[in-house]
């Protein structure tokens, strides 16, 4: 099969990923073998490739928004069959016994492992996945459309819940890429007014097309105080801006796994009057299924840009430079 591997993490101009031909992977006893139908290109992949995230597996195959067809199932596994269409998300393994797992907070498990970081992912023609972490997919979406739901959608939904938007409330979204354009639609469907702060004409145009209340530049003030906000852009310098835009009692959720340094905060301007700052860590399987059920009941418009598997490095470069709206998807 063909697969992209991270040779040496570094800036994209140093060609950190390379394609090679290799054997189809052998699934472990608790895993199924799948043929990749589509794989979303997530900003987290960019962080793995460029070294913003510490190396967990040398030479890893990136990619964790995988739509796949099951082609091999060990005799020991039940409930999943050859020919099933499944999703492979970021979260790949948890211990099931620590205090976080017992509380239903498996996304905080200290022994958690991740697709495309700890184990090979979907920038390839075949992959494996633990059967217990393969997700059922919502009806009504093509392979290309459903791929971004498996991380961009799931983590955006988790961030939306962490932002604690009140009923009929006002939500600010900072950055408007693959995750944000899905989260905005969920928030609107749940009755929120959504203001988008983002750079790039294409992203602003997409936000308007999706029916948000207002659109302005990334560091501009929204037209009204925000009950809640989500920062999707990996730009720590926007944290004070977003906090200052919150109304009293408002909450800012930081949706990314990586964020540049946050400038010093002024307590009176940014945090006083019970403003809250929350981080977002991965997802639980229960939260993922909850979002995918929502996506089946409330069809989301998924803006995608197709790239052949051979052009994964170009997709990463285009993501890095903000050359497209919505999400990029690799199709073998």
C-alpha positions as CSV (number, residue, x, y, z in Angstrom):
1,X,0.0,0.0,0.0
2,X,0.9,3.7,-0.2
3,X,1.4,5.6,3.0
4,X,2.8,9.0,4.1
5,X,5.1,9.0,7.1
6,X,6.6,11.8,9.2
7,X,10.3,11.5,8.4
8,X,11.6,14.2,10.7
9,X,9.2,16.7,12.2
10,X,9.8,20.3,11.0
11,X,8.5,23.2,8.9
12,X,6.7,22.1,5.7
13,X,9.5,23.6,3.5
14,X,11.9,21.0,5.0
15,X,9.7,18.2,3.5
16,X,9.0,16.4,6.8
17,X,6.6,13.8,5.3
18,X,7.3,11.4,2.5
19,X,5.3,8.7,0.7
20,X,6.5,5.1,0.6
21,X,5.2,1.7,-0.5
22,X,4.9,-0.8,2.3
23,X,3.0,-3.9,3.5
24,X,-0.6,-3.7,4.5
25,X,-0.7,-3.5,8.3
26,X,-1.5,-6.5,10.5
27,X,-4.3,-5.8,13.0
28,X,-3.8,-6.7,16.6
29,X,-6.2,-9.1,18.4
30,X,-8.5,-6.3,19.4
31,X,-8.3,-4.4,16.0
32,X,-10.0,-4.6,12.6
33,X,-8.3,-3.9,9.3
34,X,-9.9,-1.2,7.1
35,X,-9.5,0.2,3.7
36,X,-9.4,4.0,3.8
37,X,-12.1,5.7,1.8
38,X,-11.4,9.3,2.9
39,X,-9.3,11.1,5.5
40,X,-9.7,14.6,6.7
41,X,-6.7,16.9,7.0
42,X,-6.8,18.4,10.5
43,X,-4.7,21.1,12.0
44,X,-3.6,18.6,14.6
45,X,-1.9,16.7,11.7
46,X,0.0,19.8,10.9
47,X,1.1,20.1,14.5
48,X,2.3,16.5,14.4
49,X,4.1,17.0,11.1
50,X,5.8,20.2,12.1
51,X,6.8,19.1,15.6
52,X,4.5,21.5,17.6
53,X,3.4,18.3,19.4
54,X,6.0,16.0,20.9
55,X,6.9,12.9,18.9
56,X,4.9,9.9,20.3
57,X,5.8,7.4,17.5
58,X,8.7,8.0,15.1
59,X,7.7,7.8,11.5
60,X,4.0,7.8,12.2
61,X,1.4,7.9,9.5
62,X,-0.7,11.1,10.3
63,X,-4.5,11.4,9.9
64,X,-7.4,10.8,12.3
65,X,-10.6,11.8,10.5
66,X,-10.9,8.4,8.7
67,X,-13.8,7.0,6.9
68,X,-13.2,3.4,6.1
69,X,-14.6,0.1,5.0
70,X,-13.9,-2.9,7.2
71,X,-12.0,-5.6,5.3
72,X,-10.6,-7.8,8.0
73,X,-12.1,-8.9,11.4
74,X,-10.4,-11.3,13.8
75,X,-12.6,-14.2,15.0
76,X,-12.4,-12.8,18.6
77,X,-14.3,-9.6,17.6
78,X,-18.1,-9.5,17.4
79,X,-20.5,-6.6,16.6
80,X,-18.5,-5.5,13.5
81,X,-18.3,-7.2,10.1
82,X,-16.5,-7.1,6.8
83,X,-18.1,-4.5,4.6
84,X,-19.2,-2.2,7.5
85,X,-18.5,1.5,7.0
86,X,-16.9,3.0,10.1
87,X,-15.2,6.2,11.4
88,X,-11.8,6.3,13.1
89,X,-11.4,9.4,15.3
90,X,-8.4,10.9,17.2
91,X,-9.1,9.0,20.5
92,X,-7.9,5.4,20.0
93,X,-7.3,3.8,23.4
94,X,-8.1,4.5,27.1
95,X,-7.3,2.3,30.1
96,X,-11.0,2.0,31.3
97,X,-9.9,1.7,35.0
98,X,-8.5,5.1,36.1
99,X,-10.6,7.6,38.0
100,X,-11.2,9.7,34.8
101,X,-12.4,6.7,32.8
102,X,-14.7,5.6,35.8
103,X,-16.2,9.1,35.8
104,X,-17.0,9.0,32.1
105,X,-14.1,11.4,31.4
106,X,-12.0,9.1,29.3
107,X,-10.6,12.0,27.3
108,X,-8.5,12.8,30.4
109,X,-7.2,9.3,30.8
110,X,-3.4,9.5,31.5
111,X,-2.9,6.3,29.4
112,X,-4.9,7.5,26.4
113,X,-3.5,7.0,22.9
114,X,-4.3,8.7,19.6
115,X,-4.6,7.8,15.9
116,X,-2.0,9.6,13.8
117,X,0.1,10.3,16.8
118,X,0.6,7.1,18.9
119,X,-0.5,4.8,16.1
120,X,-0.6,5.0,12.3
121,X,-3.4,6.9,10.9
122,X,-5.3,7.6,7.6
123,X,-2.8,9.2,5.2
124,X,-2.6,5.7,3.7
125,X,-4.6,3.2,1.7
126,X,-5.2,0.8,4.7
127,X,-5.2,1.2,8.5
128,X,-6.2,-0.6,11.7
129,X,-8.5,0.5,14.5
130,X,-9.4,-1.1,17.9
131,X,-12.9,-2.3,17.4
132,X,-14.2,-0.6,20.5
133,X,-13.1,2.8,19.2
134,X,-14.6,2.5,15.7
135,X,-17.6,4.8,15.3
136,X,-20.9,4.3,13.5
137,X,-21.4,6.9,10.9
138,X,-24.4,9.2,10.3
139,X,-26.6,8.6,7.2
140,X,-26.9,11.3,4.6
141,X,-23.2,12.2,4.0
142,X,-20.7,11.1,1.4
143,X,-17.4,9.7,2.5
144,X,-15.7,13.0,1.8
145,X,-18.4,15.0,3.8
146,X,-18.4,12.7,6.8
147,X,-14.6,12.7,7.3
148,X,-14.3,16.2,8.9
149,X,-17.1,15.3,11.3
150,X,-14.8,12.7,13.0
151,X,-12.6,15.4,14.6
152,X,-13.4,18.9,13.5
153,X,-17.1,18.2,14.2
154,X,-16.6,16.2,17.4
155,X,-14.1,18.5,19.0
156,X,-16.1,21.6,17.9
157,X,-19.2,20.1,19.6
158,X,-17.3,19.3,22.7
159,X,-15.9,22.9,22.7
160,X,-19.5,24.3,22.3
161,X,-20.6,22.4,25.4
162,X,-17.5,23.5,27.3
163,X,-18.4,27.1,26.3
164,X,-21.7,26.7,28.1
165,X,-23.8,28.8,25.8
166,X,-27.1,29.8,27.6
167,X,-30.4,29.1,25.8
168,X,-30.9,31.8,23.2
169,X,-27.4,33.1,24.0
170,X,-24.7,34.9,22.1
171,X,-21.6,33.0,20.9
172,X,-18.4,34.4,19.5
173,X,-16.2,32.2,17.3
174,X,-12.6,33.1,16.7
175,X,-11.1,31.5,13.6
176,X,-13.4,29.8,11.0
177,X,-11.9,26.7,9.5
178,X,-13.0,23.1,9.4
179,X,-14.1,22.8,13.0
180,X,-15.6,26.2,13.4
181,X,-17.8,26.1,10.3
182,X,-19.5,23.0,11.7
183,X,-19.7,24.3,15.2
184,X,-21.4,27.5,14.0
185,X,-24.2,25.4,12.4
186,X,-24.7,23.3,15.6
187,X,-24.9,26.5,17.7
188,X,-27.4,28.1,15.3
189,X,-29.6,25.0,15.3
190,X,-29.6,25.1,19.1
191,X,-30.8,28.7,19.0
192,X,-27.7,30.8,19.5
193,X,-26.8,34.1,17.8
194,X,-23.3,33.6,16.4
195,X,-20.7,36.3,15.7
196,X,-17.5,35.2,13.8
197,X,-14.1,36.9,14.1
198,X,-11.7,35.5,11.5
199,X,-9.1,36.4,8.9
200,X,-9.4,35.6,5.2
201,X,-12.1,36.6,2.7
202,X,-13.1,33.0,1.9
203,X,-13.7,32.1,5.5
204,X,-15.7,35.2,6.1
205,X,-17.8,34.5,3.0
206,X,-18.5,31.0,4.2
207,X,-19.6,32.2,7.6
208,X,-22.1,34.6,6.0
209,X,-23.4,31.8,3.7
210,X,-24.0,29.6,6.8
211,X,-26.2,32.3,8.4
212,X,-24.2,33.7,11.2
213,X,-25.3,37.0,12.7
214,X,-22.1,39.0,11.9
215,X,-18.6,38.6,10.6
216,X,-15.5,40.7,11.3
217,X,-11.8,40.6,11.5
218,X,-10.0,38.2,13.8
219,X,-9.1,40.8,16.5
220,X,-12.2,43.0,16.0
221,X,-14.8,43.5,18.7
222,X,-18.2,41.8,18.1
223,X,-21.3,44.0,17.9
224,X,-22.6,42.9,21.2
225,X,-21.2,41.3,24.4
226,X,-20.7,37.6,24.2
227,X,-22.2,35.1,26.6
228,X,-19.7,32.5,25.4
229,X,-16.8,32.2,23.0
230,X,-14.7,29.5,21.4
231,X,-11.2,30.1,20.1
232,X,-10.4,27.8,17.2
233,X,-7.4,29.7,15.9
234,X,-4.1,28.4,17.5
235,X,-3.2,32.0,18.3
236,X,-2.7,32.8,22.0
237,X,-2.6,36.5,21.3
238,X,-6.4,36.3,20.7
239,X,-7.2,35.0,24.2
240,X,-7.2,38.5,25.9
241,X,-9.2,39.8,23.0
242,X,-11.9,37.1,23.3
243,X,-12.0,37.4,27.1
244,X,-12.5,41.2,26.9
245,X,-15.4,40.6,24.5
246,X,-17.2,38.4,27.1
247,X,-20.1,39.7,29.1
248,X,-20.2,39.2,32.9
249,X,-20.3,35.5,33.7
250,X,-19.2,34.5,30.2
251,X,-17.0,31.5,29.2
252,X,-14.2,31.2,26.7
253,X,-13.3,27.7,25.5
254,X,-10.0,27.0,23.9
255,X,-10.6,24.3,21.3
256,X,-7.1,23.5,20.0
257,X,-4.6,20.9,21.2
258,X,-1.8,23.5,20.5
259,X,-1.8,27.2,21.2
260,X,0.9,29.8,21.0
261,X,1.8,31.7,24.2
262,X,-0.9,33.7,25.8
263,X,0.1,37.4,26.6
264,X,-0.3,38.6,30.2
265,X,-3.9,39.0,31.3
266,X,-5.2,41.9,33.2
267,X,-7.5,40.7,36.0
268,X,-10.0,43.6,35.8
269,X,-10.2,43.7,32.0
270,X,-10.2,40.0,31.2
271,X,-11.3,37.9,34.1
272,X,-13.2,39.9,36.7
273,X,-17.0,39.6,37.0
274,X,-16.8,35.8,36.9
275,X,-15.5,35.3,33.3
276,X,-14.2,31.8,32.8
277,X,-11.4,30.4,30.7
278,X,-11.6,26.6,29.9
279,X,-9.5,24.3,27.8
280,X,-10.8,21.4,25.7
281,X,-9.1,18.0,25.6
282,X,-9.9,15.4,23.0
283,X,-13.3,13.7,23.1
284,X,-15.1,10.8,24.8
285,X,-16.7,8.0,22.7
286,X,-20.0,8.9,24.3
287,X,-19.6,12.6,23.3
288,X,-18.6,11.5,19.7
289,X,-21.7,9.4,19.3
290,X,-23.9,12.1,20.7
291,X,-22.5,14.6,18.1
292,X,-22.8,12.1,15.2
293,X,-26.4,11.4,16.2
294,X,-27.0,15.2,16.1
295,X,-25.4,15.4,12.7
296,X,-27.8,12.7,11.4
297,X,-30.9,14.5,12.8
298,X,-29.7,18.0,11.7
299,X,-27.9,17.8,8.4
300,X,-24.8,19.9,8.4
301,X,-23.4,21.6,5.3
302,X,-19.8,20.3,5.2
303,X,-17.5,22.4,3.0
304,X,-14.7,20.2,1.7
305,X,-11.8,20.4,-0.7
306,X,-10.7,17.1,-2.2
307,X,-7.0,16.1,-2.6
308,X,-5.7,12.9,-4.0
309,X,-3.6,10.9,-1.5
310,X,-0.5,11.7,-3.5
311,X,-1.0,15.4,-2.7
312,X,-1.1,15.2,1.1
313,X,1.8,17.5,1.5
314,X,0.1,20.1,-0.7
315,X,-3.1,19.8,1.4
316,X,-1.0,20.4,4.6
317,X,0.7,23.5,3.0
318,X,-2.6,24.9,1.9
319,X,-4.1,24.4,5.4
320,X,-1.0,26.1,6.9
321,X,-1.4,29.2,4.7
322,X,-5.2,29.4,4.9
323,X,-5.8,28.8,1.2
324,X,-9.2,27.2,1.5
325,X,-12.4,27.5,3.5
326,X,-13.9,24.5,5.3
327,X,-11.8,21.3,5.4
328,X,-9.4,19.4,3.2
329,X,-10.0,15.7,2.6
330,X,-7.6,13.1,1.2
331,X,-9.2,10.5,-1.1
332,X,-7.0,7.5,-2.0
